[in-house]
Amino acid sequence: MTPEQSQLGRAVAYQDHYDPKLLFAIDRLRARMEIDVPAPLPFFGADIWNAYELSWLTPRGKPQIALATFVVPADSPNIIESKSFKLYLGSFAQTPFDSTELMRDTIKRDVSAVCGAAVQVKLTQPFEFGKLVLDELSGTSLDRLDLDTDIYHPDPSLLKANHEEAPTEETLVSNLLKSNCPVTGQPDWGSVQIRYVGPPIDHAGLLRYIISYRSHTGFHEQCVERIFMDVLRACAPVKLAVYARYTRRGGLDINPFRTNFNQPLPDNARGARQ
């Protein structure tokens, strides 16, 4: 199914009774073919979703709330279109469940079926809210650089690495990532962390490259994979990890992570803008 066939950008009636048919799958392969991602995949990782507007009823009719985190494997055949995910989660609002565990297991079953892979689902309940903290992506800020640029569509020619210097290990971050929804044109604001081992990457070129997404249309997951592939091809690092945290829309934020070396998933700490 293509994004154009989804409910994204259309006026819809919101349902408040459970309906798994609201979930809309989008094949990852189409976007990967556009940027020549080879098979087998040169990366692994996950898309970390956080849902802030989840509520349901007890059998006695009392509303319950929780925050939900979903970990979708990067090698799943499908992603879920975000508006359909919002509508699906909203359909729980007037639906009674015998237990929180049953509600969670229902979501896990439905989302895993649409993604075509086992999706992890974690609920954070109100008594745990006080333990949540804000944190920012660690690393050297590229945004400190004072530079000129006028390129606002992805341009991998901006990426440079000095292959004559000794390999280095760096973690670089920027809060200037912005792309746009490919269907509605709405802006998607994000921060990105790039960790690598290899020839030193030119910081100014990398920042200009990140800024070049400003007028680009693409889903979050696809943008991160494009960044990963462009840096890998242009700079030839031995190790590379790209992690982006996007601000929420419709009560959801999406945080894709791609890496070609073994490391734990990021800790999913929420940034100030999220």
Secondary structure by P-SEA (a helix, b strand, c coil): cccccccccbbbbbbcccccccbbbbbaaaaaaaacccccccbbbbbbbbbcbbbbbcccbbbbbbbbbbbbbccccccccaaaaaaaaacccccccccaaaaaaaaaaaaaaaaccbbbbbbbcccccccbbbbccccccccccccccccccccccccccccccccccbbbbbccbbbbcccccbbbbbbbbbbbbcccccaaaaaaaaaccccccccaaaaaaaaaaaaaaaccccbbbbbbbbcccccbbbbbbbbccccccccccccccc
